[in-house]
Amino acid sequence: MSTLEMTQKLEERINEWRAYLDQHRAIQSVDAEELEDHLRSQVKTLGEVGLDDDEAFFVAVKRLGDLDSLSKEFAREYSERLWKQLVVSPGGDEAASDAKRNAIVAVGLAIAAGISIKVPELFGYNLEEPDDSLNFYIRNFSFFVLPFLAGYFAWKRGLGKVNRMWLAVPFVIAALVMNLLPAGGEGHTVMLAAIHIPIALWLTVGFAYTNGHWRNHDQRMNYVRFSGECFIYYTLIALGGGVLVMSMMFIFNSIGLNAEEFAESWVLPCGVVGAVLISSWLVEAKQSIIENLAPVLTRLFTPLFTVLLLAFLGTIILTGSSINIEREALIGFDLLLVLVLGLLLYSISVRDPHTPPGVFDVLQFLLVVSALVVDMLALWAITDRISEFGFSPNKVAALGENLILLVNLGWSAVLYGRFLMKRSAFTPVERWQTSYIPVYAAWAWFVVLLFPIIFNFQ
């Protein structure tokens, strides 16, 4: 189908939607021209992340339903048609051929990633062996999956030659740094680098996902949305894979064969890396239909995490207890705050900025404020520990991460509060999150590249 034909088809879809609105709306409660501008903007944004015109149109209308009730009815009335368009016959033979090609490439890269994690065994490294082998895999785990994912998006988006070269640079630098770092002592800086390098490279993958348009706020938010969906798909695949492995061991044990070694040596490591490619492909292929899954989960877990943090703060007040910041506690608090931030980010990414404040926004505000207080308590405990025992790589890393979270959560609370009081629109809340993403990338690279030097490779 030519570009002109695709444009004409999209215009037919939009005209059909306008006709539906004109036919059923007795009173124009929302300006139709404004709605159409919003619809076209959504279609353009979705098209830039790989959806064809039909997919982008129906997803945009579905999102528009949060703002306009008739658009919601339009999407519901055409739901059967939407399903056929996106699942049964996505846009005819040409689109079906593209979908098949995407699937083949994604599965091929997943197999390649699975093979890559077994290649080091040819050189004497083994996942099941301690010391040098384990140290090698800890340092290099990201390189068995993220370059393949970046390559998939570079191919799918048609990333230009110059941008492909820029995309490769961080991976090359990261691989050199991670394999040239001396272990030294207990290897705290190496372990910190190994923890932060997946964060840095995951954000680098975002450069390929957005086709080099990383400075665009809408594209950054699309990548946040994709990351949340991908995490959910990966978790579901992991649960299914766990059932598969247990079933495999059970049925083979029933005939006197021990499949545990095969599962540990092949199925688990290959499945762990390959599933990232498969979950990413599934999000890309079905994001237009299953994008409602993640918002449901955020609405479920936001109040639960809010209650958890409020109960924790209430317990501290009632008992007068203080936070005991040991290494495990540092990791636990940081993971908890990152989860809260993830809930905040994803709920923002799927919210229509034009809808007025609601009950869920109040819950989000309470979650942000309670997380902010917990972060301040953790910072107090960390600084107290540093003043008593001095600096160490782990404590400084935790201090930096909590300070970064403090700034994000603090200003998010201010912006959310202004939005709830109707002193500001929701857009500044969204823009703040996308503007702050590079800060996390910069900190991750700082830990990877400079921490070993600052702390003398401890």
C-alpha positions, 0 to 999 in steps of 0.5 A: 500500500502506497503512502498516499493510500495509507494517508487516505485510509487514515483520513477516512477513519478520522472522518468516520469518527467525526461523523459518529460524533456529529450524529450522536452528540446533541450538545458539543460539550467538548470542542470537536476541533480540539479533540481532532487535534488531540487524536491526530497528535496521538496517531502521529506519536503512536506511528513513530513507535512502529504502529501502522495507521489502523493500529494507531488510529484505534489506540488513539480513539481508545485513549481519547475515550478518557476525555470524551465519552462519545469517543469511548462509545465509538471504540466500544462499538467498533471493538470487534472490528478493532480486534480483527484489525489488530489480531486476526488480519492486521492491515492486509497481506503487507502488514501480515508479512511485516508482522511475520518478519518481525516475529522471525527476527525477534525469535532469531535474536532470542535464540542468538542471545540464548546461544551467546550466554553459552559461548563462554563455556567454550573458554572455560567459564561455567555459570555453575562454577564459583569464583572466576566464572561467576565473576565473569557472568556477573560483569557481562550479563547485560551483554548477553541480551541488551545488544540484541534488543538494541539491534532489534529496535535499530532494525525495526525502526530503520535507525540510520547508519550514524545513529547506529554507530552512536548506539554501539559506542556505549556498549563497547565502552561498557564492555571494555570497562566491565572486563578491565576492572580489577576485582580487588578486595571484596570487589564492591565497586565491581559489584556496583558497576555490575548493578548499574550497567544494566540501567545505563544500557537499558536507557541506551536501548531507548535511543534505538527504540525512539529511532534516535529521537531521545530528546523528545518528551513524548518518545521518552514517555513511550519508552517508559510505557514500553518498559513497564509493559515489557516487565509485566510480559517478562514476569508472566513468561518467567512464571510460565517458564517456571511451570514448564521447568518443574513439569519437565523435571517431574515427567522425566523423573517419572521415567528415571531420568534427572532433567535438573542438570539440563534445566539448570545448564540450558533452559534457565540461562537461555530462557532468562536472556531470550525471554527479554527479546520475546517479551519486547516483541510481544509488547510491540506486536500487541501493545495496541490491545493489551496496553490496558493490562499494566494500568490495571496493575498500577491501580491495584498496587498503588494503593497497596504500596501506599498503605505499606509505606503509611503503615511503616511510617506509622510504626516508626512514630508509635515505636520510636524505632530508627532505620538500621542501615546495613548492606541488605537494608540499603538494597531493600530500601532502594529497591522499594523506592525504585518500585514506587518510582516505577509505579509513579512513572508508569501510571503517569505514562498511561494517564491522559493529561487532559482529564481532571484530578480524581481519587487515584491522583490523590492516592498517587500523591499520598504514595509520593509523599510517603515515599519521600518521607521514607527516603528522607529517613533512609538518607538520615540513617545513611549519613549517620552511618557514614559519619560513624564509620566513614565512606565506602562504595556501597554507602556512597552509592546508596547516598547518591541514589537516595539523593536523586530519588529525593529530588525527583519525589520532592518536586513530583510531590509539589507538581502533583499537589499543584495539580490536585489543587487545580493550580496547574495542568497535569502536563508539568508532572509528566514532563518532569519525569521525562526530563529527569530520566537522563539523571538516572542514566548519568548516575549509572554511568558515573558509578560504572566509570568513576567509582572504581577510580575514586575508591581505588578499585575496592 
